Every structure is written in C-alpha cells, then in structure tokens.
Amino acid sequence: MEPEAVSSNLVLILDYGSQYTHLITRRIRSLSIFSLCISGTSPLKSITDLNPSVIILSGGPHSVHTPHAPSFPHGFLEYVEANGVYVLGICYGLQLIVDRLGGEVRVGEKQEYGRMEIVVEKGGGGLFGAKRGGDKQVVWMSHGDEAVRLPEGFEVVARSMQGAVAAVENKKRRFYGLQYHPEVTHSPEGMETLRYFLFDVCGVTAGWKMEDVLAEEIKVIKGMVGPEDHVICALSGGVDSTVAATLVHRAIGDRLHCIFVDNGLLRYKERERVMDTFERDLHLPVTCVDATEQFLSELKGVVDPERKRKIIGKEFIGIFDAFAQDLENKFGKRPAYLVQGTLYPDVIESCPPPGSGRTHSHTIKSHHNVGGLPKDMKLKLIEPLKLLFKDEVRELGRILEVPVGFLKRHPFPGPGLAVRVLGDVTEGNALEILRQVDEIFIQSIKDAGIYDSIWQAFAVFLPIRSVGVQGDQRTHSHVVALRAVTSQDGMTADWYNFDHKFLDDVSRKICNSVRGVNRVVQDITSKPPSTIEWE
C-alpha cells in the first residue's frame, strides 16, 4: 500500500517526539480515515508529495525557545494556506503555530501535567462543535510552556481552570490548536473533539477500509513484480509474515517461494507446530531449513543485544541468498525480491527523534525487519504491511481467510529467543531451560482461558543465579522472569494483572518441572518506560 493511493483524504501527522504521537495515528484510523506519521522536520517535498487534506503537528518534549527546536520546513505555512490544508497543533504543535505565526510563548507560571479541567469560552462550531461557553471537560495536559499572546486573527476558545490557553483557532486561515492531548483515554471527550474537527470542520470523509488496502496492495505487488519474476518470503511462524505471505501468494501465485528457518532460537516444538499449520491450513509452499548450528556458532560469546540482532539478520540473509541460488538453478532465473512482515510500529521504533540531531522519533532498538538487515543485501524488499498496525494486520488476515486461531497468536520477535536469553544464548542450557519455562507459562495461560485477553506473554532467562532450597538441599540455580502485557498495537502496553493463585501455580510448576530453576519473578513494568521485550 502506497500513501499516494489514499492521499486525497490523508491526515498527515508531523511527529515532534511525543510518546503519544502514534496514538493520534491509531485514533484517526479508527474513524476509517487513513493517517500517516512522518518526521516533523521532513523536507517540504515529503509533505507536498503526500498531498494531505489535514496536517496535525504533534506534541513533543521540546520548547520553542531552545536552540535548534524542531519545526516544520521552510515554506510550510505558505504551502498549507495556498492549498487550503487544515492544520491542528497539539501541545508543542500549538506552541509552534503560535510562535511561528508571530504570537508569544513563555515558560508558564504554573506548569500543567496530568488530568486538568478546561472551560470552553466559545462554542458553536470550530473545535468544540455544539458545546457552549462555560461547558467543562477533563483533559490530559503535559506542558511547561504556554501561549501568552496569540498571532493576529487567532482567538482563545478554551482555557484551563488556572487560566492558561487550552485551545485556539483561526477559522479563516484554517489553523487550530489544542494545548492538551485529545488522543489519550485520559481525555474522555478527546475523540469527540477529533471526530468533530475532522468530519465537520475539515470535511474529511470516512472511506478507508481494509478491503481497499488488500485490493491496492495486490495491485502494487503485481505492478512491482514482473510476470516472470520469482519472490522469496521469510516465514517466522508469526502473524505478520504469514499474512504478508498469504497476501503476496494471492497476488502472484506459485511464483512465491516461502522459507522457514529453524535458527535454533525457536520456542518449544515451534518448528513442528508451525510447519503443520502452513501445510494443513494455509496451503503455502514452504521449504524448511535447519540452520541451528550456523546461527548458534555465530552467536557464541555475544552478549550485546544489538550485535545479536545484526548477526541474526546477516545469517538470515545469507540463507535467503543460498535459497535464491537454489531457485535460480531450478527455474533459470534468480528471485529478485524478499517479502517481510514489517509493521508500522517497527518502522516508527527504528527511527531517531526530532531535535536529536537525527530525524523522527527516538530509536528504541534496531528492528529485525528494519535495522537488522545488511546494507549490501542483494534482494529487494516487498513489505506489504509496513503502514499497518498489528490489529489492522489481523483484520487483513481475516479477510484473507487465515485461520482465526493463527491470527490470535501472540507476537514473537524475529531474533527469537536470542532477545529473551539475556547474555550469551549458547552458555550452558539456557535455551532449553527457557523453552520449557515458556511452554509451561503459555500453556497455563491457555488453560486459564485468558490467552486472548493478553497481547503478548513470554518468559525471559536472566543471567543471574540465586540461592534456594530444593529437596532439603541448598541450590544455586537460575532465575527466570515472566512477562505478560495488554496492548492495542504494541506501541504502548500495560502489564497484565494475573490472579495471585495463577502466579503461585505457575511458579510451582516451573520450579518443580524445570531442572536448574529455583526462582521465578514477574515483570510488572508498562511500556513506556520499558519496551515489551527485554532486549
């Protein structure tokens, strides 16, 4: 799917580093409006090429007063006014509008963070629709600076209870601003405000459907892949690569050649289970390659998680190149493309933040589908899901008739257990211990009937030992951690609150069944501040 295919109704978000920016994208898509997020410091051409109807300037941790504060590109204001593009600034975005259009922003006398009440000063259209002056609502604030003088033609339409500007607008020039975050659930009426702004103020229509995404993506793939070309797809056994493969298979048929690599970093009996599903339910042509020894020998002694990811990415590409050579020998033509199940959060998390001297939002980790591949890779990438979130991929999978049970599988990282064994994955029997612990944990979750209520659950092997007592003897054994989170798209997550009896039962099962483990801990950290995976 290319952005240009839906650009006539596109809502484009310019990201200035807010932890909530992706939520704006998700909230707008939930209204059946296509939305994209790019760096707030992107060149003007990157914006104009997308031809958006609406541009939203996100929040961020910066102050417009600081040197090199990120801003929209030169010519942006002239472009949006000449083309009738609506602009909404949120938090930092509002302050950017005020500052760049000739108003004044100062450090606030009283900073506003968390839940606050605001009062509408002017209703009847604009940002607040049918609301009247004096109406109140609770919103989520997160700012230290505030607008103290507005540019010519702007008016205040809401204030906080402390008197700070909470919302502004200039209907004639199509500029609007909210000092709070309407996209978060802590602003209960925020979605109503966004909905009214997009549909009633901007005149955007709700016409973006996953069926259209499917049709457009098939069209793009057929246009990209020549009638004689062959394509390789790396299947991991996860939802993303499986949906991507099914989609490409629908577009080009048996010229798609899938490969499943057992890299020695898979979960308990993963190879057998996944291959059975591919053959029995999905009818995909899949070649299974056992590369356990190859991967583990390269990872021996490596403890840095980024090095692990790079090594794994390099080894995968080497195997794909060899597979491509085998296909060339068979068909007389070398495959030119590699299909990957890269998702939009993968792309977002692998980019750096505005104001950092780099671009876009902070690089959290090199994603295995984005930053883990070698630059000299011979195969060209096909990434049909790169603009979609996980729940959208699952919806696309349902349209493609991928079995529901498979679509509900929890995400599994491309580097596999290498990022769940902290430290050297080849040391001792860490991988085998982790497989057994993980299997007990996941099966217990399924037996309790809560698997579908959890976004992702897994075990982590920690590089520490603890003293214990087992069979009346002192032990000095391994510690494992259990992690389970709830989420909508993997960009933010809350830890799952298990019943205490469940945790007690699982801990006992693990310590009684897995030799070498005498302590079980639970990770109760949300995202942010942590990531879902430990490495």
ABEGO torsion letter per residue (X at the ends): XBAAAAAAABBBBBBAGBAAAAAAAAAAAAAGBBBBBBBAABBAAAAAAAGBABBBBBBEABBAABBGBBBBBBGAAAAAAAAGBBBBBBEAAAAAAAAAAGBBBBBBABBBBEBBBBBBABBGEEAAEABBBGBBBBBBBBBABBBABBBBGBBBABBBAAGBBABBBBAAAGBBBBABBAABAABAAAAAAAAAAAAAAAGBBBABBAAAAAAAAAAAAAAABBAABBBBBBBAGBAAAAAAAAAAAAAAEAABBBBBBBAGABBBGAAAAAAAAAAAAAGBBBBBBBAAAAAAAAABGBABAAAAAAAAAAAAAAAAAAAAAAAAAAAGBBBABBBBABBAAAAAAABBBBGAGBBEBBBABBBAAAAABBAABABBBBBAAAABBAAAAAAAAAAAGBBAAAAABBBBBAAEAAAABBEBAABEAAAAAAAAAAAAAAAAAAAAGAAAABABBBBBBBABBBBBBBGGBBBBBBBBBBBBBBBAAGABBBBBBBBAAAAAAAAAAAAAABBGBABBBBBABBOOABBABAX
